[in-house]
Structures are given as structure tokens and as C-alpha cells.
Amino acid sequence: MRASRADVGMMRYLWRFRSYGRPHLGTLVLGVGLRIGELIADLAAPWPLALVIDNVLKGRTSGPLAWLTGIVGSSPLAMLSVAAAALLLITLASGTFDYLGDRVMNSAGERITAEIRTDVFAHMQRLPMSYHDRQAVGELTSRIAIDTSRIQDALVDLFSTLLPGLLALAGYATVILSVDWRLGLIAIGGAPLIFLTAARYTRLTRQTERRQRAAEGHLATFVTESLQGIRTIHAFGRQDLHDAHFATSNSTTLNAGLRSVELRARFTPLLEAAAAVATAALLWAGGLGVVNHWWTVGLLVVVTSYLKDMIKPMRSMSRLSITFPQGAASAERVAAILDQPPPPPTPHRRLPDRATGRIDLHDITLDYGRGPVLNHFDLTVHPGEHLALLGPNGSGKSTVLSLIAGLYAPTRGRLLLDGLPLADIPAIWLHRQIAVVLQDTFLFSGTIADNIRYARPDAGPHEVARAAEAALVTEFTERLPDGLGTRLADRGAGLSGGQRQRVGIARALLADAPVVLLDEPTTGLDNAAEELVVRALGHLVESRTAVMTTHRPALTRLATRTIHLDDGTPRTGGSPASKSARREAARATRRAA
Ligand SMILES: Nc1ncnc2c1ncn2[C@@H]1O[C@H](COP(=O)(O)OP(=O)(O)OP(=O)(O)O)[C@@H](O)[C@H]1O
């Protein structure tokens, strides 16, 4: 039960989430009130038995409950009826308070967790790509799914276990001492033995539980990674390798779990043994008092029953030494996400609905943290121009696109869209001006139409159908029984690479942004699939500014200018690919102007 200094230090992470409890303060106070009601009912529980023993069986008209004879008379039948009715009422009241208390506390806990989860997810989504590059997906998932629940456990335990537990112990001790202080002192004298047993156990359990959580964390990370790489596992047929890794990690988790089970199983008998020693001492000394007429048998029964009942709050409170440090550790992990600064707010300014599509990169340097990838890079893309960035692997082509899309901020230099610095324009406006088609289009679970509509959720079915038609998506959906309504599995499984790209192009067409960025959209496709994708892309880049990276001549045909990148610096500004492309660029520029 004793928390280490580190645990206490960690509690401040838990404390930080108190603001989530504030809107539910009324509910939490009501919950504590219900727990107090339950405690009062539990305190009353042994008294009907004392009434039967002292005032019915022994026929006494004295003792703590003697006043009842003045109300119901001293006939044994009346006393027995009162005792039986009181027992039923007390049990009913205790059960009702218990039920209501659990409901109130746990639903407040669930609501608090849902609110924390919503805030963490919303914040995490908005963190810059440079943050996400450093995080493992499995790790972030477990923070949102598991750590928030542990915070809930700790917060709920604070209100439903710690406060009522302390109240119960204080209540039992006060009542025991007030019914007869000598008998009370004998009973409470045994309490430290029970307390010390619980304290020793909880220290051991805390260490074991920590080991178990760490082992479970490793297992979860390994499973997430394996599922993300399931295609590679199948392609290489290396399930055996993953089985072996899993078995090692699983056996560590199993051993930690078994140790924890062993300790947990040992706890109740140990605590009861300690309570039995204290109860035996009370029975011996208390019995001696009954023989000497210092107190009644009924009183001894009541105090013995209280001593036994005191184990319940002690056992619940011993759990806190696990849930609190666990909750605090989880709070630290969740706070680490919330503490990441969000992108700075951009000042409000009036902007046109649609940019003309001029892009300027002035003296741009970008360093991801391992040395500059782009070095004093200059580039201007005119409205309606179709620029192809060529160059060897790793020369920085995709990085240029990421910068234009606003996914990364340059380390140095200025990046402008229509003459406006990207850093000064609201991200929401920027993302409406730029549509992106990546090398491997990510599709979400849902229908093909849902995935196209992702670019513009308010688009009507006709607009979606038109974009699908122009991107040659209908060419393959026509053969599917549900057409555009065909449901895709997780990550768009069920479509070929070329088909996925065309859905991505339809999505970009529906976005109807003046600037289009294409990051090797035909890589990995065979000639036939590439031909279809390039045709679809032809529709997409028409009348728009386009910047593309590619190694494929078929796509370069769409370009009106090419640039070769060599280690982050433009080497040559190539010539337009064809006369027709040049003419198209000139037309587009005039339209955009
Ligand atoms: N998110 C990132 N974090 C750290 N380094 C990165 C990141 N993205 C790219 N890099 C590094 O920057 C360099 C340029 O990468 P980039 O993807 O821009 O090149 P590329 O020319 O598009 O290559 P390819 O033709 O292979 O797609 C590489 O050395 C790469 O390792």
C-alpha cells in the first residue's frame, strides 16, 4: 500500500487529467454519497443478530438495543419480527446503494475516458508529419485504446475505492470504539497485522504487474507490426519466423501473468489468515469480557463482524497500489501526446476561393534531422504548368512535393502559393487548393464511392460518378455487381494497384483543386495498367498546375517542363516534353490568369 517516491511523482500526471472530472463532479459526489449510504447499511447489518442474541435468546432488557423494547414491547415474537424485518431492509438498502453507486461511478468513468480519448485522437491527428515519422503505429494505438482506460480505472478507483474505503475504515473504527471503547481497542489492536500483510503483498504485486504490462506492450507492438507486414510474411512464407518471435514474447508475458496470478491467489487466504489471528485474539479477550459481564454476547458478535468486514475495504484499497501507478504511467504516456505543440494558428485573412496555382520555392533547405535533403533549392511553377521532377532515388523529389503540400515546413527558406507564404495561410485553405495522388493510394474501409467522396464529403452521387468516369474507375466498377457501391476491406484490399490508383485520381478530380501533386503514381504498374492510369491523370492535370515525380517515360509525356534533381539541388531545367504539351500549358496558363 505504500507508494514509492517515484510513484508519488508520477501521480502528478494523473492529477493533470482532473479537469476531465470537473464536469462530472456532481455525479462523482453523488457516487460518494451512495457509497456512504452503503457503508451505513453495512454498519447496521450485524445489529439484528445482536438483538436476537441479547434480547430474545438471553431475555435481557438491557444492552445497546434495550431502547427498542420501549417501542415494540419485550415479547420475543415482536423482537424476532423486528430483527428479521430490519435484516431484510438493511440488506435491501445495502444492495441498492451498491448497485446505484457502481452505476453512477462507472458511467462517469466511462464518460471521462471517452472525452480523454476524443481529445487525444483529435490532437494526435493534427500533429505534424515530423511527429508521426518518429512514432510506431502500434504504440500510438495502444496509448489511445489501452492507456486511456487505465487512466479511467485510476480515476474511478479514486472516487469509488479510496474515498469510500477510508470512510469505511474510519466509520468501522469509530463505531467499534463508541459501542465499547475497551472492546473496541482489543478489536482495533489486530488491525495493523491485517494492514501490514496487505502492504507487503501489494508491493510484490506492483512489481509483477509492471513486468506483465511491459511484456504485454512488447507483444502488442509485435502483433501490430506483423499484421502491417502480413503481405511480406505471406510473400516470403516466413510465418515460422514470426511464430518463433511471438512464442518468445508470449512466453515472457505468460510467465509474468502466472506470477501475477500466483500472487493474487495467495492474497485473499493470507489476508484472511491475518484477520483470523486478529479475530481469534478478539474472541478470546472479548469472550473473557462477556464471562465477566463487561459487555454482552451480542456486542461481541457485532464487533467481531465489524472486524471481519474491515477486510473488504482494505482488500479493495490494496488494489490501488496497482491501479494508481499504472494509471499514472498511462497518464504520462497520454500526456506526452497532448504536450506535443499543435501547429501554430494562422492569422485570419481573406483569401480567394481558388488559387491560380503559382508556386515559388525560394532558397529552401530541408533537414529531416540527418543532414539537409534539399539545399538552397529554388523553383517556380507557373499556373497551368505541368512540371516533372526527375532524378535518382533519394534525390529529394518526394520531399519537394511534401513541402508544397504543407506536410513539412522547410528548415530554411520561403515557400509561396500565389505569392502567399505557406506558413501564413490556414492549413484548411491550403489543403483545398492542392490534391495529391501518391505512389500507393491509401483507401479506407467503406465503399469505392465513399473513398472518392473522401475529397469532398458533401459531393452528390452525380459528381462522384462523373469523377469516377473521368478517372476510368467505372471501367472496372461496371463489372462489379455493386458498382461504385462495392465495399472495400481494410486499406482497400480487393482492388489491383492500377485500380486503386484510379480511385485515388477520381478522389483528386472530385477535390477540384487548382494544384495537383503526383508522387510516382504509376510505379509498380504494368504497361496496360499504366496506360489507363496515365489517361486518367491526363484528365486530372488538364487546366491545373501539376508537379509530378516519376521515373516512367509514359508519365513524363504529360509534363510541359522537366527538372533533374541531384542530391537536393536542381541540375537542369529541361525542356517541355512535346509541342502539344507546351500548347496545353500555355492555354491553361491563360485560363488560370
Ligand atoms: N520523413 C522522413 N524522415 C527522414 N528522412 C526522410 C524522410 N523522407 C525522406 N527522407 C530522406 O530524404 C531523402 C530524400 O527522400 P525523397 O523521398 O524525397 O527522395 P526521392 O527522390 O523522392 O526518392 P525516390 O525516387 O526513391 O522516391 C532520402 O535520403 C530519405 O531517406
The ligand as an SDF file (V2000), in Angstrom:
LIG
                    3D

 31 33  0  0  0  0  0  0  0  0999 V2000
   10.0860   11.5120  -43.3490 N   0  0  0  0  0  0  0  0  0  0  0  0
   11.4000   11.4290  -43.4970 C   0  0  0  0  0  0  0  0  0  0  0  0
   12.2000   11.4260  -42.4040 N   0  0  0  0  0  0  0  0  0  0  0  0
   13.5310   11.3350  -42.5280 C   0  0  0  0  0  0  0  0  0  0  0  0
   14.1600   11.2410  -43.7150 N   0  0  0  0  0  0  0  0  0  0  0  0
   13.4260   11.2420  -44.8360 C   0  0  0  0  0  0  0  0  0  0  0  0
   12.0080   11.3200  -44.7760 C   0  0  0  0  0  0  0  0  0  0  0  0
   11.5320   11.2990  -46.0360 N   0  0  0  0  0  0  0  0  0  0  0  0
   12.6040   11.1940  -46.8430 C   0  0  0  0  0  0  0  0  0  0  0  0
   13.7350   11.1430  -46.1270 N   0  0  0  0  0  0  0  0  0  0  0  0
   15.1090   11.0800  -46.6510 C   0  0  0  0  0  0  0  0  0  0  0  0
   15.2670   12.1650  -47.5470 O   0  0  0  0  0  0  0  0  0  0  0  0
   15.9580   11.7700  -48.7020 C   0  0  0  0  0  0  0  0  0  0  0  0
   15.1360   12.1460  -49.9260 C   0  0  0  0  0  0  0  0  0  0  0  0
   13.9710   11.3460  -49.9150 O   0  0  0  0  0  0  0  0  0  0  0  0
   12.8260   11.5170  -51.0130 P   0  0  0  0  0  0  0  0  0  0  0  0
   11.7790   10.5220  -50.7190 O   0  0  0  0  0  0  0  0  0  0  0  0
   12.4320   12.9320  -51.0910 O   0  0  0  0  0  0  0  0  0  0  0  0
   13.6210   11.1200  -52.3370 O   0  0  0  0  0  0  0  0  0  0  0  0
   13.0520   10.7630  -53.7580 P   0  0  0  0  0  0  0  0  0  0  0  0
   13.9170   11.4760  -54.7200 O   0  0  0  0  0  0  0  0  0  0  0  0
   11.6050   11.0060  -53.8450 O   0  0  0  0  0  0  0  0  0  0  0  0
   13.3680    9.2050  -53.7970 O   0  0  0  0  0  0  0  0  0  0  0  0
   12.6220    8.0490  -54.6040 P   0  0  0  0  0  0  0  0  0  0  0  0
   12.8710    8.2640  -56.0510 O   0  0  0  0  0  0  0  0  0  0  0  0
   13.2700    6.8160  -54.0940 O   0  0  0  0  0  0  0  0  0  0  0  0
   11.1780    8.1320  -54.2380 O   0  0  0  0  0  0  0  0  0  0  0  0
   16.2310   10.2940  -48.5480 C   0  0  0  0  0  0  0  0  0  0  0  0
   17.5830   10.1470  -48.1210 O   0  0  0  0  0  0  0  0  0  0  0  0
   15.2870    9.8310  -47.4920 C   0  0  0  0  0  0  0  0  0  0  0  0
   15.8740    8.7960  -46.7120 O   0  0  0  0  0  0  0  0  0  0  0  0
  1  2  1  0
  2  3  1  0
  2  7  2  0
  3  4  2  0
  4  5  1  0
  5  6  2  0
  6  7  1  0
  6 10  1  0
  7  8  1  0
  8  9  2  0
  9 10  1  0
 10 11  1  0
 11 12  1  0
 11 30  1  0
 12 13  1  0
 13 14  1  0
 13 28  1  0
 14 15  1  0
 15 16  1  0
 16 17  2  0
 16 18  1  0
 16 19  1  0
 19 20  1  0
 20 21  2  0
 20 22  1  0
 20 23  1  0
 23 24  1  0
 24 25  2  0
 24 26  1  0
 24 27  1  0
 28 29  1  0
 28 30  1  0
 30 31  1  0
M  END
$$$$
